[in-house]
Amino acid sequence: MTFNPSAVSAPGKVLLAGGYLVLDQNYSGLVFALSARIYAVSAANEQKPNTITVRSPQFAGAEWSYDISLPGVENDDGGVAITPVAGYALLPPPH
C-alpha cells in the first residue's frame, strides 16, 4: 500500500488561564494567538511501518522514534500502545 505525504499547519497560541477547566461551562479561559505557526509533514516509511519518527529543527536536528502497536485490536478495547524506541528519550522541552 502506498501513502502520499501529507502536510498540515496550525496557528500558535498561548493558554494563559483555564486549561481543562474550560470543559465545564461554569469556567472560562484566556487564550492569546501568536504569529508563530507549527508545521508537520507525515509520510510512510516502508522499512519501518509501525514506527513514528519525529524530526524537528526546533530541537536542533534531534530525532525521536516510537513503536506503535494496536493491542486494542487483539483485546477488542480499541487501545493504542506507543513505546519509545530504545536509545531514544521522550521529547525534551524546546530551547
PDB file of N, CA, C and O in Angstrom:
ATOM      1  N   MET A   1       0.842  -1.168   0.000  1.00  0.00           N
ATOM      2  CA  MET A   1       0.000   0.000   0.000  1.00  0.00           C
ATOM      3  C   MET A   1       0.890   1.234   0.000  1.00  0.00           C
ATOM      4  O   MET A   1       1.874   1.284   0.738  1.00  0.00           O
ATOM      5  N   THR A   2       0.560   2.227  -0.814  1.00  0.00           N
ATOM      6  CA  THR A   2       1.341   3.449  -0.920  1.00  0.00           C
ATOM      7  C   THR A   2       0.586   4.601  -0.265  1.00  0.00           C
ATOM      8  O   THR A   2      -0.614   4.773  -0.482  1.00  0.00           O
ATOM      9  N   PHE A   3       1.299   5.386   0.536  1.00  0.00           N
ATOM     10  CA  PHE A   3       0.723   6.554   1.179  1.00  0.00           C
ATOM     11  C   PHE A   3       1.420   7.793   0.662  1.00  0.00           C
ATOM     12  O   PHE A   3       2.648   7.825   0.585  1.00  0.00           O
ATOM     13  N   ASN A   4       0.664   8.806   0.308  1.00  0.00           N
ATOM     14  CA  ASN A   4       1.232  10.075  -0.126  1.00  0.00           C
ATOM     15  C   ASN A   4       1.552  10.920   1.102  1.00  0.00           C
ATOM     16  O   ASN A   4       0.798  10.895   2.075  1.00  0.00           O
ATOM     17  N   PRO A   5       2.657  11.668   1.075  1.00  0.00           N
ATOM     18  CA  PRO A   5       2.955  12.570   2.196  1.00  0.00           C
ATOM     19  C   PRO A   5       1.819  13.582   2.388  1.00  0.00           C
ATOM     20  O   PRO A   5       1.164  13.987   1.427  1.00  0.00           O
ATOM     21  N   SER A   6       1.603  13.974   3.618  1.00  0.00           N
ATOM     22  CA  SER A   6       0.561  14.936   3.948  1.00  0.00           C
ATOM     23  C   SER A   6       1.155  16.011   4.849  1.00  0.00           C
ATOM     24  O   SER A   6       1.877  15.700   5.797  1.00  0.00           O
ATOM     25  N   ALA A   7       0.853  17.287   4.556  1.00  0.00           N
ATOM     26  CA  ALA A   7       1.370  18.398   5.360  1.00  0.00           C
ATOM     27  C   ALA A   7       0.209  19.150   6.003  1.00  0.00           C
ATOM     28  O   ALA A   7      -0.849  19.319   5.398  1.00  0.00           O
ATOM     29  N   VAL A   8       0.425  19.602   7.245  1.00  0.00           N
ATOM     30  CA  VAL A   8      -0.579  20.397   7.954  1.00  0.00           C
ATOM     31  C   VAL A   8       0.118  21.563   8.640  1.00  0.00           C
ATOM     32  O   VAL A   8       1.323  21.526   8.890  1.00  0.00           O
ATOM     33  N   SER A   9      -0.656  22.593   8.937  1.00  0.00           N
ATOM     34  CA  SER A   9      -0.144  23.768   9.636  1.00  0.00           C
ATOM     35  C   SER A   9      -1.209  24.225  10.622  1.00  0.00           C
ATOM     36  O   SER A   9      -2.404  24.139  10.341  1.00  0.00           O
ATOM     37  N   ALA A  10      -0.769  24.714  11.784  1.00  0.00           N
ATOM     38  CA  ALA A  10      -1.702  25.217  12.789  1.00  0.00           C
ATOM     39  C   ALA A  10      -1.140  26.498  13.392  1.00  0.00           C
ATOM     40  O   ALA A  10       0.070  26.627  13.575  1.00  0.00           O
ATOM     41  N   PRO A  11      -2.025  27.446  13.699  1.00  0.00           N
ATOM     42  CA  PRO A  11      -1.540  28.687  14.311  1.00  0.00           C
ATOM     43  C   PRO A  11      -1.087  28.443  15.742  1.00  0.00           C
ATOM     44  O   PRO A  11      -1.576  27.544  16.426  1.00  0.00           O
ATOM     45  N   GLY A  12      -0.141  29.268  16.175  1.00  0.00           N
ATOM     46  CA  GLY A  12       0.334  29.171  17.551  1.00  0.00           C
ATOM     47  C   GLY A  12      -0.616  29.866  18.504  1.00  0.00           C
ATOM     48  O   GLY A  12      -1.319  30.802  18.122  1.00  0.00           O
ATOM     49  N   LYS A  13      -0.636  29.409  19.742  1.00  0.00           N
ATOM     50  CA  LYS A  13      -1.463  30.054  20.759  1.00  0.00           C
ATOM     51  C   LYS A  13      -0.842  29.812  22.123  1.00  0.00           C
ATOM     52  O   LYS A  13      -0.062  28.879  22.317  1.00  0.00           O
ATOM     53  N   VAL A  14      -1.202  30.661  23.050  1.00  0.00           N
ATOM     54  CA  VAL A  14      -0.749  30.526  24.430  1.00  0.00           C
ATOM     55  C   VAL A  14      -1.991  30.471  25.299  1.00  0.00           C
ATOM     56  O   VAL A  14      -2.811  31.389  25.280  1.00  0.00           O
ATOM     57  N   LEU A  15      -2.131  29.393  26.061  1.00  0.00           N
ATOM     58  CA  LEU A  15      -3.234  29.265  27.010  1.00  0.00           C
ATOM     59  C   LEU A  15      -2.753  29.875  28.321  1.00  0.00           C
ATOM     60  O   LEU A  15      -1.955  29.277  29.041  1.00  0.00           O
ATOM     61  N   LEU A  16      -3.245  31.064  28.618  1.00  0.00           N
ATOM     62  CA  LEU A  16      -2.788  31.783  29.797  1.00  0.00           C
ATOM     63  C   LEU A  16      -3.499  31.299  31.062  1.00  0.00           C
ATOM     64  O   LEU A  16      -2.892  31.226  32.130  1.00  0.00           O
ATOM     65  N   ALA A  17      -4.770  30.974  30.940  1.00  0.00           N
ATOM     66  CA  ALA A  17      -5.541  30.507  32.098  1.00  0.00           C
ATOM     67  C   ALA A  17      -6.676  29.614  31.611  1.00  0.00           C
ATOM     68  O   ALA A  17      -7.209  29.819  30.521  1.00  0.00           O
ATOM     69  N   GLY A  18      -7.037  28.637  32.409  1.00  0.00           N
ATOM     70  CA  GLY A  18      -8.210  27.832  32.092  1.00  0.00           C
ATOM     71  C   GLY A  18      -7.923  26.363  31.989  1.00  0.00           C
ATOM     72  O   GLY A  18      -8.538  25.569  32.701  1.00  0.00           O
ATOM     73  N   GLY A  19      -7.005  25.965  31.122  1.00  0.00           N
ATOM     74  CA  GLY A  19      -6.690  24.555  30.951  1.00  0.00           C
ATOM     75  C   GLY A  19      -7.932  23.714  30.688  1.00  0.00           C
ATOM     76  O   GLY A  19      -8.862  24.158  30.015  1.00  0.00           O
ATOM     77  N   TYR A  20      -7.941  22.504  31.219  1.00  0.00           N
ATOM     78  CA  TYR A  20      -9.075  21.609  31.018  1.00  0.00           C
ATOM     79  C   TYR A  20     -10.312  22.059  31.786  1.00  0.00           C
ATOM     80  O   TYR A  20     -11.408  21.550  31.550  1.00  0.00           O
ATOM     81  N   LEU A  21     -10.149  23.000  32.694  1.00  0.00           N
ATOM     82  CA  LEU A  21     -11.274  23.500  33.465  1.00  0.00           C
ATOM     83  C   LEU A  21     -12.345  24.107  32.554  1.00  0.00           C
ATOM     84  O   LEU A  21     -13.525  24.114  32.906  1.00  0.00           O
ATOM     85  N   VAL A  22     -11.940  24.616  31.383  1.00  0.00           N
ATOM     86  CA  VAL A  22     -12.905  25.247  30.482  1.00  0.00           C
ATOM     87  C   VAL A  22     -13.884  24.244  29.892  1.00  0.00           C
ATOM     88  O   VAL A  22     -14.855  24.648  29.252  1.00  0.00           O
ATOM     89  N   LEU A  23     -13.660  22.957  30.085  1.00  0.00           N
ATOM     90  CA  LEU A  23     -14.623  21.959  29.626  1.00  0.00           C
ATOM     91  C   LEU A  23     -15.913  22.023  30.437  1.00  0.00           C
ATOM     92  O   LEU A  23     -16.949  21.523  29.998  1.00  0.00           O
ATOM     93  N   ASP A  24     -15.855  22.628  31.604  1.00  0.00           N
ATOM     94  CA  ASP A  24     -17.030  22.858  32.435  1.00  0.00           C
ATOM     95  C   ASP A  24     -17.581  24.234  32.067  1.00  0.00           C
ATOM     96  O   ASP A  24     -16.834  25.212  32.067  1.00  0.00           O
ATOM     97  N   GLN A  25     -18.881  24.330  31.752  1.00  0.00           N
ATOM     98  CA  GLN A  25     -19.488  25.586  31.320  1.00  0.00           C
ATOM     99  C   GLN A  25     -19.394  26.694  32.362  1.00  0.00           C
ATOM    100  O   GLN A  25     -19.556  27.865  32.017  1.00  0.00           O
ATOM    101  N   ASN A  26     -19.142  26.366  33.611  1.00  0.00           N
ATOM    102  CA  ASN A  26     -19.066  27.370  34.669  1.00  0.00           C
ATOM    103  C   ASN A  26     -17.737  28.117  34.690  1.00  0.00           C
ATOM    104  O   ASN A  26     -17.580  29.068  35.456  1.00  0.00           O
ATOM    105  N   TYR A  27     -16.778  27.704  33.861  1.00  0.00           N
ATOM    106  CA  TYR A  27     -15.444  28.304  33.889  1.00  0.00           C
ATOM    107  C   TYR A  27     -15.063  28.807  32.498  1.00  0.00           C
ATOM    108  O   TYR A  27     -15.582  28.335  31.486  1.00  0.00           O
ATOM    109  N   SER A  28     -14.162  29.758  32.472  1.00  0.00           N
ATOM    110  CA  SER A  28     -13.679  30.282  31.194  1.00  0.00           C
ATOM    111  C   SER A  28     -12.158  30.251  31.183  1.00  0.00           C
ATOM    112  O   SER A  28     -11.520  29.995  32.204  1.00  0.00           O
ATOM    113  N   GLY A  29     -11.592  30.512  30.025  1.00  0.00           N
ATOM    114  CA  GLY A  29     -10.143  30.520  29.881  1.00  0.00           C
ATOM    115  C   GLY A  29      -9.704  31.763  29.135  1.00  0.00           C
ATOM    116  O   GLY A  29     -10.528  32.525  28.630  1.00  0.00           O
ATOM    117  N   LEU A  30      -8.404  31.958  29.070  1.00  0.00           N
ATOM    118  CA  LEU A  30      -7.845  33.101  28.364  1.00  0.00           C
ATOM    119  C   LEU A  30      -6.743  32.592  27.438  1.00  0.00           C
ATOM    120  O   LEU A  30      -5.748  32.026  27.892  1.00  0.00           O
ATOM    121  N   VAL A  31      -6.935  32.802  26.125  1.00  0.00           N
ATOM    122  CA  VAL A  31      -6.003  32.304  25.115  1.00  0.00           C
ATOM    123  C   VAL A  31      -5.567  33.470  24.233  1.00  0.00           C
ATOM    124  O   VAL A  31      -6.393  34.288  23.827  1.00  0.00           O
ATOM    125  N   PHE A  32      -4.272  33.545  23.938  1.00  0.00           N
ATOM    126  CA  PHE A  32      -3.738  34.558  23.039  1.00  0.00           C
ATOM    127  C   PHE A  32      -3.215  33.883  21.779  1.00  0.00           C
ATOM    128  O   PHE A  32      -2.556  32.846  21.851  1.00  0.00           O
ATOM    129  N   ALA A  33      -3.512  34.476  20.625  1.00  0.00           N
ATOM    130  CA  ALA A  33      -2.993  33.978  19.355  1.00  0.00           C
ATOM    131  C   ALA A  33      -1.577  34.522  19.151  1.00  0.00           C
ATOM    132  O   ALA A  33      -1.258  35.624  19.595  1.00  0.00           O
ATOM    133  N   LEU A  34      -0.739  33.742  18.480  1.00  0.00           N
ATOM    134  CA  LEU A  34       0.629  34.146  18.162  1.00  0.00           C
ATOM    135  C   LEU A  34       0.802  34.210  16.657  1.00  0.00           C
ATOM    136  O   LEU A  34       0.024  33.622  15.907  1.00  0.00           O
ATOM    137  N   SER A  35       1.812  34.917  16.227  1.00  0.00           N
ATOM    138  CA  SER A  35       2.106  34.939  14.797  1.00  0.00           C
ATOM    139  C   SER A  35       2.867  33.684  14.381  1.00  0.00           C
ATOM    140  O   SER A  35       3.008  33.412  13.189  1.00  0.00           O
ATOM    141  N   ALA A  36       3.358  32.920  15.352  1.00  0.00           N
ATOM    142  CA  ALA A  36       4.093  31.684  15.053  1.00  0.00           C
ATOM    143  C   ALA A  36       3.129  30.601  14.572  1.00  0.00           C
ATOM    144  O   ALA A  36       1.950  30.611  14.925  1.00  0.00           O
ATOM    145  N   ARG A  37       3.627  29.686  13.780  1.00  0.00           N
ATOM    146  CA  ARG A  37       2.848  28.540  13.315  1.00  0.00           C
ATOM    147  C   ARG A  37       3.682  27.284  13.510  1.00  0.00           C
ATOM    148  O   ARG A  37       4.910  27.344  13.578  1.00  0.00           O
ATOM    149  N   ILE A  38       3.012  26.163  13.599  1.00  0.00           N
ATOM    150  CA  ILE A  38       3.700  24.880  13.626  1.00  0.00           C
ATOM    151  C   ILE A  38       3.333  24.144  12.342  1.00  0.00           C
ATOM    152  O   ILE A  38       2.189  24.184  11.889  1.00  0.00           O
ATOM    153  N   TYR A  39       4.314  23.483  11.776  1.00  0.00           N
ATOM    154  CA  TYR A  39       4.113  22.747  10.533  1.00  0.00           C
ATOM    155  C   TYR A  39       4.503  21.296  10.774  1.00  0.00           C
ATOM    156  O   TYR A  39       5.457  21.013  11.499  1.00  0.00           O
ATOM    157  N   ALA A  40       3.774  20.394  10.171  1.00  0.00           N
ATOM    158  CA  ALA A  40       4.095  18.975  10.290  1.00  0.00           C
ATOM    159  C   ALA A  40       3.865  18.294   8.950  1.00  0.00           C
ATOM    160  O   ALA A  40       2.920  18.610   8.227  1.00  0.00           O
ATOM    161  N   VAL A  41       4.738  17.365   8.638  1.00  0.00           N
ATOM    162  CA  VAL A  41       4.610  16.566   7.430  1.00  0.00           C
ATOM    163  C   VAL A  41       4.652  15.105   7.847  1.00  0.00           C
ATOM    164  O   VAL A  41       5.544  14.691   8.588  1.00  0.00           O
ATOM    165  N   SER A  42       3.698  14.333   7.376  1.00  0.00           N
ATOM    166  CA  SER A  42       3.726  12.902   7.660  1.00  0.00           C
ATOM    167  C   SER A  42       3.933  12.151   6.353  1.00  0.00           C
ATOM    168  O   SER A  42       3.409  12.531   5.306  1.00  0.00           O
ATOM    169  N   ALA A  43       4.704  11.085   6.439  1.00  0.00           N
ATOM    170  CA  ALA A  43       4.974  10.257   5.271  1.00  0.00           C
ATOM    171  C   ALA A  43       5.221   8.832   5.747  1.00  0.00           C
ATOM    172  O   ALA A  43       5.779   8.616   6.823  1.00  0.00           O
ATOM    173  N   ALA A  44       4.811   7.880   4.956  1.00  0.00           N
ATOM    174  CA  ALA A  44       5.019   6.474   5.301  1.00  0.00           C
ATOM    175  C   ALA A  44       6.470   6.080   5.069  1.00  0.00           C
ATOM    176  O   ALA A  44       7.130   6.599   4.169  1.00  0.00           O
ATOM    177  N   ASN A  45       6.959   5.159   5.888  1.00  0.00           N
ATOM    178  CA  ASN A  45       8.289   4.603   5.742  1.00  0.00           C
ATOM    179  C   ASN A  45       8.124   3.087   5.650  1.00  0.00           C
ATOM    180  O   ASN A  45       7.881   2.422   6.657  1.00  0.00           O
ATOM    181  N   GLU A  46       8.256   2.555   4.461  1.00  0.00           N
ATOM    182  CA  GLU A  46       8.000   1.128   4.264  1.00  0.00           C
ATOM    183  C   GLU A  46       8.987   0.244   5.006  1.00  0.00           C
ATOM    184  O   GLU A  46       8.678  -0.917   5.277  1.00  0.00           O
ATOM    185  N   GLN A  47      10.181   0.762   5.346  1.00  0.00           N
ATOM    186  CA  GLN A  47      11.154  -0.018   6.103  1.00  0.00           C
ATOM    187  C   GLN A  47      10.764  -0.123   7.575  1.00  0.00           C
ATOM    188  O   GLN A  47      11.165  -1.071   8.250  1.00  0.00           O
ATOM    189  N   LYS A  48       9.990   0.833   8.083  1.00  0.00           N
ATOM    190  CA  LYS A  48       9.551   0.849   9.484  1.00  0.00           C
ATOM    191  C   LYS A  48       8.059   1.170   9.540  1.00  0.00           C
ATOM    192  O   LYS A  48       7.685   2.270   9.947  1.00  0.00           O
ATOM    193  N   PRO A  49       7.200   0.233   9.139  1.00  0.00           N
ATOM    194  CA  PRO A  49       5.766   0.535   9.023  1.00  0.00           C
ATOM    195  C   PRO A  49       5.065   0.814  10.352  1.00  0.00           C
ATOM    196  O   PRO A  49       4.021   1.467  10.349  1.00  0.00           O
ATOM    197  N   ASN A  50       5.584   0.353  11.473  1.00  0.00           N
ATOM    198  CA  ASN A  50       4.926   0.550  12.766  1.00  0.00           C
ATOM    199  C   ASN A  50       5.721   1.497  13.666  1.00  0.00           C
ATOM    200  O   ASN A  50       5.705   1.362  14.890  1.00  0.00           O
ATOM    201  N   THR A  51       6.413   2.453  13.052  1.00  0.00           N
ATOM    202  CA  THR A  51       7.247   3.385  13.802  1.00  0.00           C
ATOM    203  C   THR A  51       6.904   4.812  13.413  1.00  0.00           C
ATOM    204  O   THR A  51       6.706   5.120  12.238  1.00  0.00           O
ATOM    205  N   ILE A  52       6.836   5.684  14.421  1.00  0.00           N
ATOM    206  CA  ILE A  52       6.692   7.119  14.180  1.00  0.00           C
ATOM    207  C   ILE A  52       8.020   7.751  14.544  1.00  0.00           C
ATOM    208  O   ILE A  52       8.533   7.539  15.643  1.00  0.00           O
ATOM    209  N   THR A  53       8.580   8.526  13.629  1.00  0.00           N
ATOM    210  CA  THR A  53       9.833   9.227  13.873  1.00  0.00           C
ATOM    211  C   THR A  53       9.547  10.720  13.832  1.00  0.00           C
ATOM    212  O   THR A  53       8.922  11.215  12.894  1.00  0.00           O
ATOM    213  N   VAL A  54      10.007  11.433  14.853  1.00  0.00           N
ATOM    214  CA  VAL A  54       9.807  12.879  14.952  1.00  0.00           C
ATOM    215  C   VAL A  54      11.150  13.554  14.721  1.00  0.00           C
ATOM    216  O   VAL A  54      12.129  13.270  15.410  1.00  0.00           O
ATOM    217  N   ARG A  55      11.181  14.457  13.737  1.00  0.00           N
ATOM    218  CA  ARG A  55      12.372  15.266  13.472  1.00  0.00           C
ATOM    219  C   ARG A  55      11.924  16.721  13.482  1.00  0.00           C
ATOM    220  O   ARG A  55      10.913  17.065  12.870  1.00  0.00           O
ATOM    221  N   SER A  56      12.666  17.568  14.169  1.00  0.00           N
ATOM    222  CA  SER A  56      12.265  18.960  14.250  1.00  0.00           C
ATOM    223  C   SER A  56      13.471  19.875  14.325  1.00  0.00           C
ATOM    224  O   SER A  56      14.351  19.671  15.162  1.00  0.00           O
ATOM    225  N   PRO A  57      13.526  20.890  13.454  1.00  0.00           N
ATOM    226  CA  PRO A  57      14.617  21.855  13.547  1.00  0.00           C
ATOM    227  C   PRO A  57      14.519  22.678  14.835  1.00  0.00           C
ATOM    228  O   PRO A  57      15.512  23.260  15.272  1.00  0.00           O
ATOM    229  N   GLN A  58      13.341  22.730  15.439  1.00  0.00           N
ATOM    230  CA  GLN A  58      13.160  23.435  16.699  1.00  0.00           C
ATOM    231  C   GLN A  58      14.028  22.819  17.791  1.00  0.00           C
ATOM    232  O   GLN A  58      14.410  23.506  18.738  1.00  0.00           O
ATOM    233  N   PHE A  59      14.343  21.533  17.668  1.00  0.00           N
ATOM    234  CA  PHE A  59      15.153  20.820  18.648  1.00  0.00           C
ATOM    235  C   PHE A  59      16.555  20.547  18.101  1.00  0.00           C
ATOM    236  O   PHE A  59      17.142  19.508  18.406  1.00  0.00           O
ATOM    237  N   ALA A  60      17.090  21.454  17.308  1.00  0.00           N
ATOM    238  CA  ALA A  60      18.452  21.388  16.771  1.00  0.00           C
ATOM    239  C   ALA A  60      18.745  20.073  16.060  1.00  0.00           C
ATOM    240  O   ALA A  60      19.783  19.452  16.290  1.00  0.00           O
ATOM    241  N   GLY A  61      17.831  19.655  15.198  1.00  0.00           N
ATOM    242  CA  GLY A  61      18.053  18.471  14.386  1.00  0.00           C
ATOM    243  C   GLY A  61      17.910  17.155  15.123  1.00  0.00           C
ATOM    244  O   GLY A  61      18.301  16.115  14.594  1.00  0.00           O
ATOM    245  N   ALA A  62      17.369  17.168  16.315  1.00  0.00           N
ATOM    246  CA  ALA A  62      17.208  15.931  17.090  1.00  0.00           C
ATOM    247  C   ALA A  62      16.132  15.038  16.460  1.00  0.00           C
ATOM    248  O   ALA A  62      15.327  15.495  15.648  1.00  0.00           O
ATOM    249  N   GLU A  63      16.135  13.776  16.843  1.00  0.00           N
ATOM    250  CA  GLU A  63      15.191  12.804  16.294  1.00  0.00           C
ATOM    251  C   GLU A  63      14.748  11.845  17.392  1.00  0.00           C
ATOM    252  O   GLU A  63      15.561  11.398  18.201  1.00  0.00           O
ATOM    253  N   TRP A  64      13.449  11.530  17.415  1.00  0.00           N
ATOM    254  CA  TRP A  64      12.891  10.587  18.377  1.00  0.00           C
ATOM    255  C   TRP A  64      12.031   9.591  17.623  1.00  0.00           C
ATOM    256  O   TRP A  64      11.327   9.961  16.683  1.00  0.00           O
ATOM    257  N   SER A  65      12.084   8.326  18.029  1.00  0.00           N
ATOM    258  CA  SER A  65      11.279   7.292  17.380  1.00  0.00           C
ATOM    259  C   SER A  65      10.431   6.562  18.409  1.00  0.00           C
ATOM    260  O   SER A  65      10.839   6.361  19.553  1.00  0.00           O
ATOM    261  N   TYR A  66       9.241   6.173  17.969  1.00  0.00           N
ATOM    262  CA  TYR A  66       8.292   5.467  18.822  1.00  0.00           C
ATOM    263  C   TYR A  66       7.700   4.297  18.053  1.00  0.00           C
ATOM    264  O   TYR A  66       7.312   4.443  16.894  1.00  0.00           O
ATOM    265  N   ASP A  67       7.630   3.130  18.698  1.00  0.00           N
ATOM    266  CA  ASP A  67       6.958   1.980  18.105  1.00  0.00           C
ATOM    267  C   ASP A  67       5.477   2.065  18.436  1.00  0.00           C
ATOM    268  O   ASP A  67       5.096   2.408  19.555  1.00  0.00           O
ATOM    269  N   ILE A  68       4.652   1.750  17.458  1.00  0.00           N
ATOM    270  CA  ILE A  68       3.206   1.801  17.610  1.00  0.00           C
ATOM    271  C   ILE A  68       2.653   0.388  17.483  1.00  0.00           C
ATOM    272  O   ILE A  68       2.995  -0.343  16.553  1.00  0.00           O
ATOM    273  N   SER A  69       1.803   0.016  18.420  1.00  0.00           N
ATOM    274  CA  SER A  69       1.111  -1.272  18.313  1.00  0.00           C
ATOM    275  C   SER A  69      -0.348  -1.055  18.670  1.00  0.00           C
ATOM    276  O   SER A  69      -0.712  -0.073  19.317  1.00  0.00           O
ATOM    277  N   LEU A  70      -1.166  -1.985  18.237  1.00  0.00           N
ATOM    278  CA  LEU A  70      -2.606  -1.892  18.450  1.00  0.00           C
ATOM    279  C   LEU A  70      -3.099  -3.059  19.296  1.00  0.00           C
ATOM    280  O   LEU A  70      -3.810  -3.928  18.792  1.00  0.00           O
ATOM    281  N   PRO A  71      -2.726  -3.090  20.591  1.00  0.00           N
ATOM    282  CA  PRO A  71      -3.182  -4.193  21.421  1.00  0.00           C
ATOM    283  C   PRO A  71      -4.705  -4.218  21.548  1.00  0.00           C
ATOM    284  O   PRO A  71      -5.297  -5.263  21.817  1.00  0.00           O
ATOM    285  N   GLY A  72      -5.329  -3.062  21.352  1.00  0.00           N
ATOM    286  CA  GLY A  72      -6.791  -2.987  21.436  1.00  0.00           C
ATOM    287  C   GLY A  72      -7.478  -3.819  20.384  1.00  0.00           C
ATOM    288  O   GLY A  72      -8.605  -4.271  20.587  1.00  0.00           O
ATOM    289  N   VAL A  73      -6.811  -4.031  19.248  1.00  0.00           N
ATOM    290  CA  VAL A  73      -7.397  -4.871  18.205  1.00  0.00           C
ATOM    291  C   VAL A  73      -7.477  -6.304  18.704  1.00  0.00           C
ATOM    292  O   VAL A  73      -8.472  -6.996  18.484  1.00  0.00           O
ATOM    293  N   GLU A  74      -6.416  -6.744  19.379  1.00  0.00           N
ATOM    294  CA  GLU A  74      -6.402  -8.105  19.912  1.00  0.00           C
ATOM    295  C   GLU A  74      -7.344  -8.244  21.098  1.00  0.00           C
ATOM    296  O   GLU A  74      -8.020  -9.264  21.234  1.00  0.00           O
ATOM    297  N   ASN A  75      -7.395  -7.224  21.965  1.00  0.00           N
ATOM    298  CA  ASN A  75      -8.219  -7.280  23.173  1.00  0.00           C
ATOM    299  C   ASN A  75      -9.612  -6.718  22.946  1.00  0.00           C
ATOM    300  O   ASN A  75     -10.457  -6.781  23.839  1.00  0.00           O
ATOM    301  N   ASP A  76      -9.861  -6.168  21.764  1.00  0.00           N
ATOM    302  CA  ASP A  76     -11.148  -5.584  21.403  1.00  0.00           C
ATOM    303  C   ASP A  76     -11.517  -4.376  22.268  1.00  0.00           C
ATOM    304  O   ASP A  76     -12.699  -4.095  22.460  1.00  0.00           O
ATOM    305  N   ASP A  77     -10.503  -3.651  22.797  1.00  0.00           N
ATOM    306  CA  ASP A  77     -10.797  -2.465  23.597  1.00  0.00           C
ATOM    307  C   ASP A  77     -10.414  -1.169  22.884  1.00  0.00           C
ATOM    308  O   ASP A  77     -10.614  -0.085  23.433  1.00  0.00           O
ATOM    309  N   GLY A  78      -9.865  -1.263  21.667  1.00  0.00           N
ATOM    310  CA  GLY A  78      -9.546  -0.080  20.879  1.00  0.00           C
ATOM    311  C   GLY A  78      -8.302   0.660  21.288  1.00  0.00           C
ATOM    312  O   GLY A  78      -8.089   1.779  20.820  1.00  0.00           O
ATOM    313  N   GLY A  79      -7.455   0.089  22.149  1.00  0.00           N
ATOM    314  CA  GLY A  79      -6.273   0.781  22.639  1.00  0.00           C
ATOM    315  C   GLY A  79      -5.135   0.839  21.639  1.00  0.00           C
ATOM    316  O   GLY A  79      -5.029   0.008  20.737  1.00  0.00           O
ATOM    317  N   VAL A  80      -4.279   1.847  21.819  1.00  0.00           N
ATOM    318  CA  VAL A  80      -3.069   2.013  21.026  1.00  0.00           C
ATOM    319  C   VAL A  80      -1.912   2.133  22.006  1.00  0.00           C
ATOM    320  O   VAL A  80      -1.994   2.896  22.969  1.00  0.00           O
ATOM    321  N   ALA A  81      -0.826   1.383  21.771  1.00  0.00           N
ATOM    322  CA  ALA A  81       0.357   1.452  22.628  1.00  0.00           C
ATOM    323  C   ALA A  81       1.472   2.179  21.881  1.00  0.00           C
ATOM    324  O   ALA A  81       1.796   1.829  20.746  1.00  0.00           O
ATOM    325  N   ILE A  82       2.060   3.200  22.528  1.00  0.00           N
ATOM    326  CA  ILE A  82       3.159   3.958  21.950  1.00  0.00           C
ATOM    327  C   ILE A  82       4.349   3.818  22.891  1.00  0.00           C
ATOM    328  O   ILE A  82       4.284   4.225  24.051  1.00  0.00           O
ATOM    329  N   THR A  83       5.442   3.237  22.380  1.00  0.00           N
ATOM    330  CA  THR A  83       6.615   2.939  23.193  1.00  0.00           C
ATOM    331  C   THR A  83       7.848   3.602  22.605  1.00  0.00           C
ATOM    332  O   THR A  83       8.141   3.401  21.427  1.00  0.00           O
ATOM    333  N   PRO A  84       8.590   4.396  23.400  1.00  0.00           N
ATOM    334  CA  PRO A  84       9.832   4.978  22.874  1.00  0.00           C
ATOM    335  C   PRO A  84      10.801   3.878  22.451  1.00  0.00           C
ATOM    336  O   PRO A  84      10.953   2.882  23.157  1.00  0.00           O
ATOM    337  N   VAL A  85      11.450   4.050  21.313  1.00  0.00           N
ATOM    338  CA  VAL A  85      12.436   3.094  20.823  1.00  0.00           C
ATOM    339  C   VAL A  85      13.667   3.184  21.719  1.00  0.00           C
ATOM    340  O   VAL A  85      14.055   4.278  22.128  1.00  0.00           O
ATOM    341  N   ALA A  86      14.282   2.050  22.025  1.00  0.00           N
ATOM    342  CA  ALA A  86      15.476   2.018  22.882  1.00  0.00           C
ATOM    343  C   ALA A  86      16.517   2.995  22.357  1.00  0.00           C
ATOM    344  O   ALA A  86      16.765   3.074  21.154  1.00  0.00           O
ATOM    345  N   GLY A  87      17.115   3.729  23.266  1.00  0.00           N
ATOM    346  CA  GLY A  87      18.132   4.696  22.879  1.00  0.00           C
ATOM    347  C   GLY A  87      17.573   6.077  22.629  1.00  0.00           C
ATOM    348  O   GLY A  87      18.333   7.030  22.459  1.00  0.00           O
ATOM    349  N   TYR A  88      16.267   6.203  22.602  1.00  0.00           N
ATOM    350  CA  TYR A  88      15.643   7.493  22.400  1.00  0.00           C
ATOM    351  C   TYR A  88      14.936   7.896  23.688  1.00  0.00           C
ATOM    352  O   TYR A  88      14.448   7.039  24.425  1.00  0.00           O
ATOM    353  N   ALA A  89      14.881   9.188  23.959  1.00  0.00           N
ATOM    354  CA  ALA A  89      14.178   9.694  25.132  1.00  0.00           C
ATOM    355  C   ALA A  89      12.900  10.377  24.671  1.00  0.00           C
ATOM    356  O   ALA A  89      12.726  10.648  23.483  1.00  0.00           O
ATOM    357  N   LEU A  90      12.015  10.649  25.606  1.00  0.00           N
ATOM    358  CA  LEU A  90      10.831  11.417  25.282  1.00  0.00           C
ATOM    359  C   LEU A  90      11.257  12.810  24.848  1.00  0.00           C
ATOM    360  O   LEU A  90      12.364  13.250  25.159  1.00  0.00           O
ATOM    361  N   LEU A  91      10.384  13.502  24.133  1.00  0.00           N
ATOM    362  CA  LEU A  91      10.706  14.840  23.624  1.00  0.00           C
ATOM    363  C   LEU A  91      11.064  15.782  24.766  1.00  0.00           C
ATOM    364  O   LEU A  91      10.326  15.865  25.748  1.00  0.00           O
ATOM    365  N   PRO A  92      12.184  16.495  24.654  1.00  0.00           N
ATOM    366  CA  PRO A  92      12.545  17.482  25.677  1.00  0.00           C
ATOM    367  C   PRO A  92      11.775  18.774  25.425  1.00  0.00           C
ATOM    368  O   PRO A  92      11.174  18.933  24.362  1.00  0.00           O
ATOM    369  N   PRO A  93      11.781  19.693  26.378  1.00  0.00           N
ATOM    370  CA  PRO A  93      11.157  20.986  26.120  1.00  0.00           C
ATOM    371  C   PRO A  93      11.943  21.740  25.063  1.00  0.00           C
ATOM    372  O   PRO A  93      13.161  21.582  24.978  1.00  0.00           O
ATOM    373  N   PRO A  94      11.273  22.559  24.253  1.00  0.00           N
ATOM    374  CA  PRO A  94      12.007  23.317  23.221  1.00  0.00           C
ATOM    375  C   PRO A  94      12.977  24.305  23.847  1.00  0.00           C
ATOM    376  O   PRO A  94      12.779  24.757  24.974  1.00  0.00           O
ATOM    377  N   HIS A  95      14.030  24.637  23.102  1.00  0.00           N
ATOM    378  CA  HIS A  95      15.003  25.604  23.618  1.00  0.00           C
ATOM    379  C   HIS A  95      14.805  26.946  22.972  1.00  0.00           C
ATOM    380  O   HIS A  95      15.531  27.892  23.278  1.00  0.00           O
TER     381      HIS A  95
END
